[in-house]
Amino acid sequence: MASSQQLSFGICSWGGRRRGAGRRRVGQTARVPHVRRAAHDARHPLHVTLRAVAGLRSLRSGNVFPGVRGGLSAASKGDFRVVHFSVQSNHIHLLIEADTMPSLTRGMRGLTIRLAKAVNRALRRHGRVWSDRFHARVLKTPREVRNALVYVLMNLRKHAGVGRGIDPCSSGPWFVCWSSVRRPLETAAVARARSWLLGIGWRRAGPITVEHSPSGSPMCRRGTRR
């Protein structure tokens, strides 16, 4: 009679931290961690960034930007407002206000869906448009808001190092604090700020002119005023 032999089995562990566990990052540019966002305070506007997937045609192109601008304009509601924007080739910068955390969540969800549909419709394509969830930075002081305004409105200079004057693919034409700049006749593509910081508070940190550039841009390194 053959002797019995004990068989060994590998023990599978389903608990604890494991390499490769958790939600997968989407695409090569995924960078925003999937963690619970901090509580939102209506007094504080946010600088939001949306990044497009690789290989997509420029969001500034003539057949894409009109749809993007229309989507940005239609996204503002009573409790969620797109106050400023800058559309670059593969990303969008926004300054937004939201009255509550739910209104921020609903507003950003509706905005990203609306913009994705506009882009796909313009390019006659289907599929993902945004490479990751949106990145948001809370702005709590007049200095932070002023710096964000310069960064957003003059963002083209940061990337291209060119473009004196107002970027037509931004909300710059409707910025009421330029000096000696004629406003466009068409309806504004952005909502009016309601928070003190984004409405008037930022002015305590100094004025903004069409000659300003984001810190670190090629024009700044050549000596242009900040």
Residue, then its C-alpha position, 0 to 999 in steps of 0.5 A: m500500500a502506497s504511503s500517504q503524502q501531504l500536499s502543500f498549497g500556496i497560501c493566497s493573501w487577500g488582505g493588506r497592501r500588495r504591489g499593483a493593487g488599487r485603481r489603475r491610472v488611466g493613460q500616460t499622463a494620469r497624475v491626480p490621485h483618487v482620494r476624497r477631496a477636501a470640503h469646499d468653502a464657497r468663499h474660496p474660488l478654485h483653479v481647475t485644470l483639465r488635461a486631454v488625452a494624448g493624440l487629440r487635435s488642438l483644443r484651440s483649433g478653429n473647428v474645436f474651440p467654438g464648441v469648447r467655448g460654448g460648453l464653458s459658457a453653458a456650464s455656469k448655473g446659479d450655484f456653479r460658475v465658470v468665471h475665467f478660462s484659458v484653452q490651450s492645445n491639450h489642456i484647459h485652465l479654469l477659475i470657478e466658484a461653487d456654492t456647495m460641495p454638491s454643486l461643485t461635484r455636479g457642476m464639474r461632472g456636467l462641464t466635463i461631459r459637455l466639453a467632451k461631447a463638444v470636442n468629439r462632435a467637432l472632431r467626428r470621433h468617439g471615446r475618452v477626451w480627458s486623460d484624468r479627473f480634474h485637478a483643483r487648487v483652492l485659492k484662499t488669499p488675494r495674492e493667490v487669486r491674483n497670481a491665478l488670474v495672471y496664470v490663467l489669462m496669460n497662459l499662452r505666454k507660458h507655453a509659447g513665449v509669444g502673444r502680446g495682448i489678449d489671448p482670444c482662446s481665453s476669457g481675457p476679452w471679458f476681463v473688466c480690469w484691463s486698462s484701455v481695452r475695448r470689450p467685445l460686443e457679444t454676450a460674455a462667455v463667462a459668469r460674473a464672480r460672486s465671491w469677494l476674493l475673485g470679484i474685488g479682493w484680489r486687487r489688494a495684491g496689485p493691478i493686472t495689465v496686458e503686459h503681465s506674464p505667468s511666472g516662469s514663462p519665456m517672456c518673464r525670463r526675457g524681462t517682461r513685467r510680472 
